[in-house]
């Protein structure tokens, strides 16, 4: 039962990360929702860096889905635990940039907590 819940949550995170990356290709202004103040969404150089991030988001989401489909729950748990460092880093970036605490804790921090819970559920299952 715990593994089923963890698998559903991991799948939702994988899909969400792929969709976030895809959205960055189509609508670079969506990056303003990341939480960094004065995000230069009209700047072409920024768009290039956003594309780099988008590719990494898509790949990370696909890694999650691939592991969900073919790996053991234990391996997926380790991956989710390691990948939880991404939203922790994102939260620190937002805070260091004097961004809104609601974005740092409510978006990035909450995502990290969910990923840690998924890891625990996968390890316990």
C-alpha positions in Angstrom: 0.0 0.0 0.0 2.8 2.5 0.9 4.7 1.7 -2.2 1.6 2.3 -4.3 1.1 5.7 -2.8 4.8 6.5 -3.2 4.7 5.4 -6.8 1.7 7.6 -7.6 3.4 10.6 -5.9 6.7 9.9 -7.7 4.8 9.6 -11.0 3.1 12.9 -10.4 6.3 14.6 -9.6 8.0 13.1 -12.7 5.1 14.3 -15.0 5.1 17.7 -13.3 8.8 18.2 -13.9 8.6 17.2 -17.5 5.7 19.6 -18.0 7.6 22.4 -16.3 10.5 21.9 -18.6 8.2 21.8 -21.7 6.5 25.0 -20.5 9.8 26.8 -20.3 10.3 26.1 -24.0 6.9 27.5 -24.9 6.5 30.3 -22.4 9.8 31.6 -20.9 7.8 34.2 -18.9 6.6 31.3 -16.7 10.0 31.4 -15.1 8.9 34.4 -13.1 6.9 32.0 -11.0 10.1 30.4 -9.8 10.4 33.1 -7.2 13.5 35.1 -8.2 12.6 38.9 -8.2 13.0 40.9 -11.4 13.4 37.8 -13.6 14.4 39.1 -17.0 11.8 37.1 -19.1 12.3 39.3 -22.1 16.1 38.9 -22.3 17.3 36.5 -25.1 20.4 35.4 -23.0 18.0 34.6 -20.2 15.9 32.5 -22.6 19.0 30.5 -23.5 19.8 29.7 -19.9 16.1 28.9 -19.3 16.4 26.4 -22.2 19.3 24.7 -20.4 17.2 24.5 -17.3 14.2 23.2 -19.3 16.3 20.3 -20.8 17.5 19.3 -17.3 13.9 19.5 -15.9 12.6 17.2 -18.7 15.5 14.8 -18.3 15.0 14.6 -14.5 11.3 14.0 -14.9 12.0 11.3 -17.4 14.6 9.7 -15.1 11.9 9.5 -12.4 9.4 7.9 -14.8 11.9 5.4 -16.1 12.9 4.4 -12.6 9.2 4.2 -11.7 8.6 1.8 -14.6 11.6 -0.4 -14.3 13.5 -0.2 -11.1 13.0 -1.5 -7.6 11.2 0.6 -5.1 14.4 0.8 -3.1 16.3 2.3 -6.1 13.5 4.7 -6.8 13.6 5.7 -3.2 17.3 6.5 -3.4 16.8 8.5 -6.5 14.0 10.5 -5.0 16.1 11.2 -1.9 19.0 12.4 -4.0 16.7 14.4 -6.3 15.1 16.2 -3.3 18.3 18.2 -3.3 17.1 20.0 -6.4 14.1 21.8 -4.8 16.2 22.4 -1.6 18.7 24.2 -3.8 15.9 26.0 -5.6 14.6 27.3 -2.3 18.0 28.5 -1.2 18.4 30.3 -4.6 15.1 32.1 -4.1 16.0 33.1 -0.5 19.4 34.3 -1.5 17.9 36.4 -4.2 15.5 38.0 -1.7 12.6 36.3 -3.4 9.3 35.7 -1.7 9.4 33.2 1.2 6.1 31.8 0.0 7.9 30.6 -3.2 10.9 29.3 -1.3 9.0 27.4 1.3 5.6 26.9 -0.2 6.7 25.7 -3.6 10.3 24.5 -3.4 10.4 23.5 0.3 7.1 21.7 0.0 8.3 19.8 -3.0 11.4 18.7 -1.2 9.4 17.5 1.8 7.0 15.5 -0.5 10.1 13.9 -2.2 11.5 13.0 1.2 8.2 11.4 2.2 8.1 9.5 -1.0 11.7 8.2 -0.3 10.6 7.1 3.2 7.5 5.3 1.9 9.6 3.5 -0.7 12.2 2.5 1.8 9.5 1.3 4.3 7.5 -0.6 1.8 
